[in-house]
Amino acid sequence: MLKRIFPFLSSLSNYNRSYFYGDLVAGITVGIMLVPQGMAYAMIAGMPPIYGLYAALVPQFVYALTGTSRQLAVGPVAMDSLLVAAGIGAMQLSGEGAYIAAVIFLTLLIGLVQLLFGFLKMGSFVNFLSKPVINGFTSAAAILIGLGQLKYILGVSLPQSGKIHVLLSNIFGSLGNANLLTLAMGIVVIVLIVVLRKINKKLPIPLLIVVLGILAVVIFGLEAKGIKIVGEIPRGLPKFELPVAHWDQIGKFLPIALTVALFGFMESISIAKTVEERHPEYEIDANQELRALGLSNILGSFFQSFSVSGSFSRSAVNDETGAKTSLSLVFSSIFIAGVLLFLTPVFYNLPTVALGGIIIVSVFGLIDLQYPLMLWKNRKDEFLLLIATFIMTLSIGLIEGIILGVLLSLLLLVYRISHPHIAILGRIKDTHYFKNVNRFSEDVLVDDDKLILRFDAQLYFGNKDYFKKQLYKEIEKKGPALKFVVLNAEPINYIDSSATVLLERIILELREKGIQFLIAGAIGPTRDILYSSGIIDVLGEENLFAQTFDAVECCSNPKERTGIQRKVSFQSKTKSL
């Protein structure tokens, strides 16, 4: 029981001392990455840079104890930070203190939502975030983040916005006030990051940029020339404080919390599953991951952290540098604690343009152009879903964009299951196989007096009318020669009460026209419904067959079935009762 709550104990009980070096190196490497990234992502969230280090401390330590992934690196990430900024920024709170208090309360609420979903075993709920929606949203959010960071590159003040037309208007309106030295330094930072990445991706590039930025400010006195710096950063560990309650405004906070909680979990579980494929020695538990993230955010909020989730880049580095257990995150937390205790004065002269450049290059790497191109070639409907989510996220807002994207994906799902594939079958020459006549037009034999069709979905109230419409259309094509309709029911795993009524009506209507209706290949659950609903009384057992071939043969040559044929055709739990 204890190991289920704290999976860390399982890996610790079997800990091999040879793992220690890899965990230590990985932990320190991730910690080094976290310092500039955490500060940069805090700026995205609209928080002072020190809060990025707070978010890198307690949450990843808690996840190390409670998470099931041994390589997932938890901490501040760009997407969560932008969602937080968009949600809290829309509340138009007065003063930095009120804004920070609202973000920390939101973090507590996000954690409570994730923890509740974890206890309710709703780990699969994230499946409602389809890949086209995620891709469209991520690409749009990356553009918004990148444009939002231009204020640090231009050296101007720009109000944050989650709408691209507002952002572009603010940017173009501020171009006249741009600091040319800051702009030049920003361009140098971005070019330098891109070049260093091409030379060696394993270099701690963000840290190098931070060090070079600090040295440039100190050596050339750039602060006096208009380059903005981070300034004084409080030294010491975050104090334990209960978040300031905003329960009277829960209606405003809850939609943001739900969005960030689900999206953060989706990010984390997808990264964890990707890493897990390379490590067969353990398995990811989605529900425990929800609980672990929830606890990380809840306890983190008590120590002034904003929302955290899994980071792809840091998880990849954690894995590649030798992390074998989540002890690497413990070492990373210790490293961050050391930075907070002893090294915060070092970052006084850090130019904000350096952090802005790090963010811009990082987030534009999130834009995936290959996936939309693949959808355009093979999945036009999903491509349109991706584009719709992309446009809505850019123009309406982040939270609204992803919610509407999810709703559109559900509508697309409803459309698909209400208009399923229907195949008209014909017998392949010299075989007992019955296949789609459109796929095997030259090899099938089609009898004028028989219509054989396959319905590739469950039959329920949402598609019953479509089924009838398509069936009668094919019957009309056959003309007066038609004597038999054979429904291949193998793909039908359920028939609801509305569809059973319709099916009975179809059987009776066709019988009045002199057309016999037969059902072939019905699986066990479907046969149970045929008997329990009374359809079998209208259909007649003599018209129920185990295989399409048997049904077609019976049309031409009716004969008594053997005992085993009857058993296979008619077996049903309902009948046995």
C-alpha positions as CSV (number, residue, x, y, z in Angstrom):
1,M,0.0,0.0,0.0
2,L,2.8,2.4,1.0
3,K,4.7,1.6,-2.2
4,R,1.6,2.4,-4.3
5,I,1.4,5.9,-2.7
6,F,5.1,6.4,-2.8
7,P,6.5,4.5,-5.9
8,F,9.9,5.9,-5.1
9,L,10.1,3.2,-2.3
10,S,9.9,0.4,-5.0
11,S,12.9,1.7,-6.9
12,L,14.8,2.5,-3.7
13,S,14.3,-1.0,-2.3
14,N,16.0,-2.4,-5.4
15,Y,18.5,0.4,-5.8
16,N,21.8,-0.5,-7.3
17,R,24.8,1.6,-6.2
18,S,25.9,1.7,-9.8
19,Y,22.9,3.9,-10.5
20,F,24.1,6.7,-8.1
21,Y,26.5,8.3,-10.5
22,G,24.0,8.5,-13.3
23,D,21.3,9.9,-11.0
24,L,23.7,12.5,-9.6
25,V,25.0,13.7,-13.0
26,A,21.4,13.8,-14.4
27,G,20.1,15.6,-11.4
28,I,22.8,18.3,-11.5
29,T,22.3,18.7,-15.3
30,V,18.6,19.1,-15.0
31,G,19.1,21.6,-12.1
32,I,21.5,23.7,-14.3
33,M,18.8,23.7,-17.0
34,L,16.1,24.7,-14.5
35,V,17.8,27.8,-13.3
36,P,17.5,29.9,-16.6
37,Q,14.4,28.0,-17.7
38,G,12.5,28.5,-14.4
39,M,13.3,32.2,-14.3
40,A,12.2,32.6,-18.0
41,Y,9.0,30.6,-17.5
42,A,8.2,32.7,-14.4
43,M,8.3,35.8,-16.7
44,I,5.9,34.1,-19.1
45,A,3.5,33.6,-16.2
46,G,3.8,37.2,-15.3
47,M,5.7,36.4,-12.1
48,P,9.1,37.7,-10.8
49,P,11.9,35.4,-11.9
50,I,12.6,34.1,-8.3
51,Y,9.2,32.3,-8.4
52,G,10.5,30.1,-11.3
53,L,13.2,28.8,-8.9
54,Y,10.5,28.2,-6.2
55,A,8.5,26.2,-8.7
56,A,11.6,24.1,-9.4
57,L,12.2,23.2,-5.8
58,V,9.3,21.6,-3.8
59,P,7.2,20.3,-6.7
60,Q,9.9,18.1,-8.3
61,F,10.9,16.8,-4.9
62,V,7.3,15.8,-4.2
63,Y,7.0,14.2,-7.6
64,A,10.2,12.3,-7.1
65,L,8.5,10.5,-4.1
66,T,5.1,10.0,-5.6
67,G,5.4,9.7,-9.4
68,T,5.6,6.4,-11.3
69,S,8.0,7.7,-14.0
70,R,11.7,7.4,-13.1
71,Q,12.9,9.9,-15.7
72,L,10.1,12.5,-16.0
73,A,11.4,16.0,-15.0
74,V,8.7,18.0,-13.4
75,G,8.8,21.8,-13.0
76,P,7.8,25.0,-14.6
77,V,7.0,24.8,-18.4
78,A,6.2,27.4,-21.0
79,M,2.6,26.2,-21.9
80,D,1.3,26.0,-18.4
81,S,2.9,29.4,-17.6
82,L,1.2,31.0,-20.6
83,L,-2.2,29.5,-19.7
84,V,-1.8,30.8,-16.1
85,A,-0.9,34.3,-17.4
86,A,-3.8,34.3,-19.8
87,G,-6.3,33.2,-17.2
88,I,-5.2,35.4,-14.3
89,G,-4.3,38.3,-16.5
90,A,-7.9,38.4,-17.7
91,M,-9.1,39.1,-14.2
92,Q,-7.3,42.5,-14.3
93,L,-6.1,42.4,-10.7
94,S,-4.6,45.5,-9.1
95,G,-1.0,45.3,-8.1
96,E,1.8,42.6,-8.3
97,G,1.0,41.3,-4.9
98,A,-2.6,40.5,-5.8
99,Y,-1.5,38.9,-9.0
100,I,1.0,36.6,-7.3
101,A,-1.5,35.6,-4.6
102,A,-4.0,34.7,-7.3
103,V,-1.5,32.6,-9.3
104,I,-0.5,30.7,-6.1
105,F,-4.2,30.1,-5.2
106,L,-4.8,28.9,-8.8
107,T,-1.8,26.4,-8.3
108,L,-3.5,25.0,-5.2
109,L,-6.8,24.6,-7.1
110,I,-5.0,22.9,-10.1
111,G,-3.4,20.5,-7.7
112,L,-6.8,19.7,-6.0
113,V,-8.4,19.1,-9.4
114,Q,-5.6,16.7,-10.5
115,L,-5.6,14.9,-7.1
116,L,-9.4,14.5,-7.2
117,F,-9.3,13.2,-10.8
118,G,-6.5,10.8,-9.7
119,F,-8.6,9.4,-6.9
120,L,-11.6,9.1,-9.3
121,K,-9.3,7.1,-11.7
122,M,-9.9,9.6,-14.5
123,G,-6.4,9.2,-16.0
124,S,-8.0,8.2,-19.4
125,F,-9.9,11.5,-19.4
126,V,-7.0,13.1,-21.1
127,N,-7.8,11.1,-24.3
128,F,-10.4,13.8,-25.1
129,L,-7.5,16.0,-26.0
130,S,-6.9,14.7,-29.5
131,K,-3.5,15.2,-31.2
132,P,-4.9,17.6,-33.9
133,V,-6.3,19.8,-31.1
134,I,-3.0,19.6,-29.1
135,N,-0.9,20.4,-32.2
136,G,-3.1,23.3,-33.2
137,F,-3.2,24.7,-29.7
138,T,0.5,24.2,-29.0
139,S,1.6,25.9,-32.3
140,A,-0.7,28.9,-31.6
141,A,0.4,29.2,-28.0
142,A,4.1,29.1,-29.1
143,I,3.4,32.0,-31.5
144,L,1.7,33.9,-28.7
145,I,4.5,33.2,-26.2
146,G,7.1,34.2,-28.8
147,L,5.4,37.5,-29.7
148,G,4.8,38.2,-26.0
149,Q,8.5,38.0,-25.3
150,L,9.4,40.6,-28.0
151,K,9.0,43.3,-25.3
152,Y,12.3,42.1,-23.8
153,I,13.9,42.0,-27.2
154,L,12.7,45.5,-28.1
155,G,13.2,46.9,-24.6
156,V,9.7,48.3,-24.3
157,S,6.7,47.7,-22.1
158,L,3.9,45.7,-23.7
159,P,0.7,44.5,-22.0
160,Q,0.4,40.7,-22.2
161,S,-2.5,39.4,-24.3
162,G,-3.8,36.0,-25.4
163,K,-5.1,37.4,-28.7
164,I,-2.8,37.8,-31.7
165,H,-4.4,40.9,-33.1
166,V,-4.0,42.7,-29.8
167,L,-0.4,41.6,-29.4
168,L,0.5,42.6,-33.0
169,S,-1.2,46.0,-32.5
170,N,0.8,46.6,-29.3
171,I,4.1,45.5,-30.9
172,F,3.7,47.7,-34.0
173,G,2.6,50.6,-31.8
174,S,5.8,50.3,-29.7
175,L,8.3,49.9,-32.5
176,G,9.1,53.7,-32.4
177,N,10.1,53.3,-28.7
178,A,12.4,50.3,-29.2
179,N,15.9,50.4,-27.6
180,L,18.3,49.7,-30.5
181,L,21.0,48.3,-28.2
182,T,18.5,45.9,-26.6
183,L,17.2,44.9,-30.0
184,A,20.8,44.2,-31.2
185,M,21.6,42.2,-28.1
186,G,18.3,40.2,-28.5
187,I,19.2,39.3,-32.1
188,V,22.7,38.3,-31.0
189,V,21.2,36.1,-28.3
190,I,18.8,34.3,-30.6
191,V,21.4,33.8,-33.4
192,L,23.9,32.5,-30.8
193,I,21.4,30.0,-29.4
194,V,20.6,28.7,-32.9
195,V,24.2,28.4,-33.8
196,L,25.2,26.6,-30.6
197,R,22.3,24.2,-31.0
198,K,23.6,23.2,-34.4
199,I,27.1,22.7,-33.1
200,N,26.2,20.6,-30.1
201,K,22.6,20.1,-28.7
202,K,24.0,18.6,-25.5
203,L,25.6,21.9,-24.4
204,P,23.8,23.7,-21.5
205,I,23.0,26.5,-23.9
206,P,20.5,28.4,-21.7
207,L,23.1,28.5,-18.9
208,L,25.8,29.7,-21.3
209,I,23.6,32.5,-22.5
210,V,22.8,33.5,-18.9
211,V,26.5,33.6,-18.0
212,L,27.5,35.5,-21.2
213,G,24.7,37.9,-20.6
214,I,25.7,38.7,-17.1
215,L,29.4,39.1,-18.1
216,A,28.4,41.5,-21.0
217,V,26.4,43.7,-18.6
218,V,29.2,43.8,-16.0
219,I,32.1,44.3,-18.4
220,F,30.5,46.8,-20.7
221,G,28.2,48.6,-18.2
222,L,25.1,47.9,-20.3
223,E,22.6,48.7,-17.6
224,A,23.7,52.4,-17.8
225,K,23.1,52.2,-21.6
226,G,19.4,51.1,-21.2
227,I,19.7,47.3,-21.0
228,K,17.1,46.1,-18.4
229,I,18.4,43.6,-15.9
230,V,16.6,41.2,-13.5
231,G,17.8,43.1,-10.4
232,E,17.8,42.0,-6.9
233,I,16.6,38.4,-6.3
234,P,15.7,37.4,-2.7
235,R,18.1,34.9,-1.2
236,G,16.9,31.9,0.7
237,L,14.4,29.1,0.5
238,P,10.7,29.9,0.1
239,K,8.8,30.2,3.4
240,F,5.8,28.0,4.2
241,E,2.6,30.0,3.6
242,L,-1.0,29.0,3.0
243,P,-2.2,30.5,-0.3
244,V,-4.5,33.5,0.1
245,A,-8.0,32.1,-0.4
246,H,-10.2,33.3,-3.3
247,W,-13.1,30.9,-2.7
248,D,-15.6,33.8,-3.3
249,Q,-14.3,34.0,-6.9
250,I,-14.1,30.2,-7.5
251,G,-16.3,30.6,-10.6
252,K,-13.5,32.6,-12.3
253,F,-10.7,30.3,-11.1
254,L,-12.2,26.9,-11.8
255,P,-12.4,27.0,-15.6
256,I,-8.7,28.0,-15.7
257,A,-7.8,25.4,-13.1
258,L,-9.5,22.6,-15.1
259,T,-7.8,23.7,-18.3
260,V,-4.3,23.9,-16.9
261,A,-4.8,20.7,-14.8
262,L,-5.8,18.6,-17.8
263,F,-3.3,20.1,-20.3
264,G,-0.5,19.8,-17.8
265,F,-1.4,16.2,-17.1
266,M,-1.6,15.5,-20.9
267,E,1.9,17.0,-21.4
268,S,3.3,15.0,-18.5
269,I,1.7,11.6,-19.4
270,S,2.6,11.8,-23.0
271,I,6.3,12.6,-22.1
272,A,6.3,9.9,-19.5
273,K,4.9,7.3,-21.9
274,T,7.5,8.2,-24.5
275,V,10.4,7.7,-22.0
276,E,8.8,4.6,-20.6
277,E,9.1,2.8,-24.0
278,R,12.9,2.8,-23.5
279,H,12.6,1.4,-19.9
280,P,10.7,-1.9,-19.8
281,E,11.7,-2.3,-16.1
282,Y,8.7,-0.2,-14.9
283,E,5.2,0.8,-15.9
284,I,3.5,4.2,-15.8
285,D,0.2,4.4,-13.8
286,A,-1.8,7.3,-15.3
287,N,-4.0,7.7,-12.2
288,Q,-1.0,7.8,-9.9
289,E,0.6,10.3,-12.2
290,L,-2.5,12.5,-11.7
291,R,-2.2,12.2,-8.0
292,A,1.5,12.9,-8.0
293,L,1.1,16.0,-10.1
294,G,-1.8,17.1,-7.9
295,L,0.3,16.7,-4.7
296,S,3.3,18.5,-6.4
297,N,1.1,21.5,-7.2
298,I,-0.7,21.5,-3.8
299,L,2.4,21.3,-1.7
300,G,4.2,23.6,-4.1
301,S,1.6,26.3,-3.6
302,F,2.4,26.2,0.2
303,F,5.9,27.2,-0.8
304,Q,5.0,29.9,-3.3
305,S,5.2,27.8,-6.5
306,F,3.1,28.3,-9.6
307,S,1.8,25.5,-11.7
308,V,4.2,22.7,-12.8
309,S,4.1,19.7,-15.1
310,G,6.5,17.5,-17.1
311,S,9.0,19.1,-19.3
312,F,10.0,17.3,-22.6
313,S,13.4,18.9,-22.9
314,R,14.5,18.3,-19.3
315,S,13.0,14.8,-19.3
316,A,15.0,14.0,-22.4
317,V,18.2,15.3,-20.8
318,N,17.5,13.5,-17.6
319,D,17.2,10.2,-19.4
320,E,20.1,10.8,-21.8
321,T,22.5,11.8,-18.9
322,G,21.9,8.5,-17.1
323,A,19.0,8.9,-14.7
324,K,17.9,5.5,-13.5
325,T,15.5,6.4,-10.7
326,S,13.6,9.5,-9.5
327,L,16.5,10.1,-7.1
328,S,17.9,12.4,-9.9
329,L,15.0,14.8,-9.2
330,V,16.0,14.8,-5.5
331,F,19.5,15.8,-6.5
332,S,18.1,18.5,-8.8
333,S,16.0,19.9,-6.0
334,I,19.1,20.0,-3.7
335,F,20.9,21.9,-6.5
336,I,18.1,24.4,-6.8
337,A,18.1,24.8,-3.0
338,G,21.8,25.6,-3.1
339,V,21.2,28.2,-5.8
340,L,18.5,29.9,-3.7
341,L,20.7,29.9,-0.6
342,F,24.0,31.0,-2.1
343,L,23.8,32.1,-5.7
344,T,20.9,34.4,-6.2
345,P,23.1,37.6,-6.1
346,V,24.9,36.3,-9.1
347,F,21.8,36.8,-11.2
348,Y,21.4,40.5,-10.3
349,N,23.0,41.6,-13.6
350,L,21.2,39.1,-15.8
351,P,19.7,41.0,-18.7
352,T,16.0,40.2,-19.3
353,V,16.7,40.2,-23.1
354,A,18.7,37.0,-22.5
355,L,15.8,35.3,-20.9
356,G,13.5,36.6,-23.6
357,G,15.7,35.1,-26.3
358,I,15.9,31.8,-24.5
359,I,12.1,31.6,-24.4
360,I,11.6,32.6,-28.0
361,V,13.9,30.0,-29.4
362,S,12.6,27.4,-27.0
363,V,8.9,27.8,-27.8
364,F,9.2,28.1,-31.6
365,G,10.7,24.6,-31.4
366,L,7.2,23.5,-30.3
367,I,5.7,24.3,-33.7
368,D,5.4,21.1,-35.6
369,L,4.8,21.6,-39.4
370,Q,5.2,18.0,-40.4
371,Y,2.1,16.8,-38.6
372,P,-0.3,19.3,-40.3
373,L,1.2,18.4,-43.7
374,M,0.6,14.7,-43.1
375,L,-3.0,15.4,-42.1
376,W,-3.5,17.5,-45.2
377,K,-2.5,14.6,-47.3
378,N,-4.3,11.8,-45.5
379,R,-6.9,13.2,-43.0
380,K,-8.6,16.3,-44.3
381,D,-11.2,16.4,-41.5
382,E,-8.5,16.3,-38.8
383,F,-6.5,18.9,-40.6
384,L,-9.5,21.2,-40.5
385,L,-9.9,20.5,-36.8
386,L,-6.2,21.4,-36.2
387,I,-6.5,24.6,-38.2
388,A,-9.7,25.6,-36.4
389,T,-8.1,25.1,-33.0
390,F,-5.1,27.0,-34.2
391,I,-7.1,30.0,-35.4
392,M,-9.4,30.0,-32.4
393,T,-6.5,29.9,-30.0
394,L,-4.8,32.8,-31.7
395,S,-7.9,35.0,-32.1
396,I,-10.2,34.2,-29.2
397,G,-7.8,33.2,-26.4
398,L,-5.8,30.3,-25.1
399,I,-8.3,28.7,-22.7
400,E,-11.3,29.4,-25.0
401,G,-9.3,28.0,-28.0
402,I,-8.5,24.6,-26.4
403,I,-12.0,24.2,-24.9
404,L,-13.6,24.9,-28.3
405,G,-11.0,22.6,-29.9
406,V,-12.0,19.8,-27.6
407,L,-15.7,20.4,-28.3
408,L,-15.0,20.4,-32.1
409,S,-13.2,17.1,-31.8
410,L,-16.1,15.6,-29.9
411,L,-18.5,16.9,-32.6
412,L,-16.3,15.3,-35.2
413,L,-16.4,12.0,-33.3
414,V,-20.2,12.2,-33.1
415,Y,-20.4,12.9,-36.8
416,R,-18.2,9.9,-37.6
417,I,-20.1,7.4,-35.4
418,S,-23.4,8.8,-36.7
419,H,-22.2,8.3,-40.4
420,P,-20.2,5.1,-40.2
421,H,-18.8,3.2,-43.1
422,I,-21.2,0.8,-44.9
423,A,-19.9,-1.7,-47.3
424,I,-21.8,-3.6,-50.0
425,L,-20.4,-7.1,-50.2
426,G,-19.9,-9.6,-52.9
427,R,-18.5,-13.1,-53.0
428,I,-14.9,-13.5,-54.1
429,K,-14.7,-15.9,-57.0
430,D,-14.0,-19.5,-56.1
431,T,-13.9,-18.7,-52.3
432,H,-16.2,-18.4,-49.3
433,Y,-15.0,-14.8,-48.7
434,F,-17.4,-11.8,-49.0
435,K,-15.6,-8.5,-49.5
436,N,-16.4,-4.8,-50.4
437,V,-17.4,-4.7,-54.1
438,N,-15.7,-1.3,-54.4
439,R,-12.4,-2.7,-53.4
440,F,-12.6,-6.0,-55.3
441,S,-14.8,-5.0,-58.3
442,E,-13.1,-7.4,-60.7
443,D,-13.0,-10.4,-58.4
444,V,-16.5,-10.5,-56.8
445,L,-19.7,-12.1,-57.9
446,V,-22.9,-10.2,-57.1
447,D,-26.3,-11.8,-57.3
448,D,-29.2,-9.7,-58.5
449,D,-31.6,-11.2,-56.0
450,K,-29.3,-10.6,-53.0
451,L,-28.1,-7.4,-51.2
452,I,-25.3,-8.2,-48.7
453,L,-24.1,-5.2,-46.6
454,R,-21.8,-4.7,-43.6
455,F,-22.4,-1.9,-41.1
456,D,-19.1,-1.0,-39.5
457,A,-20.3,0.4,-36.1
458,Q,-22.7,-0.1,-33.3
459,L,-26.3,0.6,-34.1
460,Y,-27.8,3.2,-31.9
461,F,-30.1,6.2,-31.9
462,G,-27.5,8.5,-33.4
463,N,-27.0,6.5,-36.6
464,K,-30.2,4.4,-36.9
465,D,-31.8,6.8,-39.4
466,Y,-28.6,6.9,-41.5
467,F,-28.5,3.1,-41.5
468,K,-32.1,2.9,-42.8
469,K,-31.6,5.6,-45.4
470,Q,-28.5,3.9,-46.8
471,L,-30.1,0.5,-46.7
472,Y,-33.2,1.6,-48.6
473,K,-31.0,3.5,-51.1
474,E,-29.2,0.2,-51.9
475,I,-32.5,-1.7,-52.0
476,E,-33.8,0.8,-54.6
477,K,-30.7,0.3,-56.7
478,K,-31.3,-3.5,-56.8
479,G,-34.8,-3.1,-58.2
480,P,-37.6,-5.6,-58.3
481,A,-35.3,-8.6,-58.6
482,L,-34.2,-8.3,-55.0
483,K,-35.4,-11.1,-52.8
484,F,-32.9,-11.3,-49.9
485,V,-31.1,-8.7,-47.7
486,V,-28.2,-10.1,-45.7
487,L,-26.8,-7.9,-42.9
488,N,-23.3,-8.8,-42.0
489,A,-23.4,-7.9,-38.3
490,E,-19.8,-8.8,-37.3
491,P,-18.7,-5.2,-36.6
492,I,-21.9,-4.4,-34.7
493,N,-21.1,-4.7,-30.9
494,Y,-24.2,-3.0,-29.6
495,I,-27.8,-2.3,-30.6
496,D,-29.7,0.2,-28.4
497,S,-33.5,0.3,-27.8
498,S,-34.1,2.9,-30.4
499,A,-32.3,0.9,-33.0
500,T,-34.1,-2.4,-32.1
501,V,-37.4,-0.8,-32.7
502,L,-36.2,0.5,-36.1
503,L,-34.7,-2.9,-37.0
504,E,-38.0,-4.7,-36.3
505,R,-39.8,-2.2,-38.5
506,I,-37.4,-2.7,-41.3
507,I,-37.8,-6.5,-41.1
508,L,-41.6,-6.2,-41.3
509,E,-41.6,-3.6,-44.0
510,L,-39.3,-5.7,-46.2
511,R,-41.3,-8.8,-45.6
512,E,-44.4,-7.0,-46.9
513,K,-42.5,-6.3,-50.1
514,G,-41.5,-10.0,-50.4
515,I,-37.9,-9.4,-49.3
516,Q,-36.4,-11.7,-46.7
517,F,-34.1,-10.2,-44.1
518,L,-31.2,-12.3,-42.7
519,I,-28.5,-11.5,-40.1
520,A,-25.1,-13.2,-40.3
521,G,-22.0,-13.1,-38.1
522,A,-23.5,-11.5,-35.0
523,I,-21.2,-11.7,-32.1
524,G,-22.3,-12.9,-28.6
525,P,-23.3,-9.5,-27.0
526,T,-25.2,-8.6,-30.2
527,R,-27.0,-12.0,-30.2
528,D,-27.9,-11.4,-26.5
529,I,-29.6,-8.2,-27.6
530,L,-31.4,-9.8,-30.5
531,Y,-33.0,-12.3,-28.1
532,S,-33.6,-10.0,-25.1
533,S,-35.2,-7.2,-27.2
534,G,-37.5,-9.6,-29.0
535,I,-36.0,-8.9,-32.5
536,I,-35.4,-12.7,-32.9
537,D,-39.2,-13.3,-32.7
538,V,-39.7,-10.9,-35.6
539,L,-36.7,-12.1,-37.5
540,G,-37.0,-15.8,-36.9
541,E,-34.1,-18.1,-35.8
542,E,-34.1,-19.6,-39.3
543,N,-32.8,-16.2,-40.5
544,L,-29.9,-16.0,-38.1
545,F,-26.5,-17.4,-39.2
546,A,-23.0,-17.7,-37.9
547,Q,-21.4,-16.7,-41.3
548,T,-22.3,-14.7,-44.3
549,F,-21.6,-17.7,-46.5
550,D,-24.1,-19.8,-44.7
551,A,-26.8,-17.1,-45.0
552,V,-26.2,-16.7,-48.7
553,E,-26.2,-20.5,-49.3
554,C,-29.5,-20.8,-47.4
555,C,-31.1,-18.2,-49.7
556,S,-30.5,-20.4,-52.7
557,N,-30.6,-23.8,-51.0
558,P,-32.4,-24.0,-47.7
559,K,-31.4,-27.0,-45.6
560,E,-31.5,-28.2,-42.1
561,R,-28.5,-27.1,-40.0
562,T,-26.4,-29.4,-37.9
563,G,-26.5,-29.2,-34.1
564,I,-23.2,-27.4,-33.9
565,Q,-24.2,-24.9,-36.6
566,R,-27.4,-24.2,-34.6
567,K,-25.5,-23.8,-31.4
568,V,-23.0,-21.3,-33.0
569,S,-25.7,-19.4,-34.7
570,F,-28.2,-19.1,-31.9
571,Q,-26.2,-19.3,-28.7
572,S,-27.2,-16.5,-26.3
573,K,-27.1,-15.8,-22.5
574,T,-30.6,-14.6,-22.7
575,K,-31.8,-17.7,-24.5
576,S,-30.1,-20.0,-22.1
577,L,-32.0,-18.4,-19.3
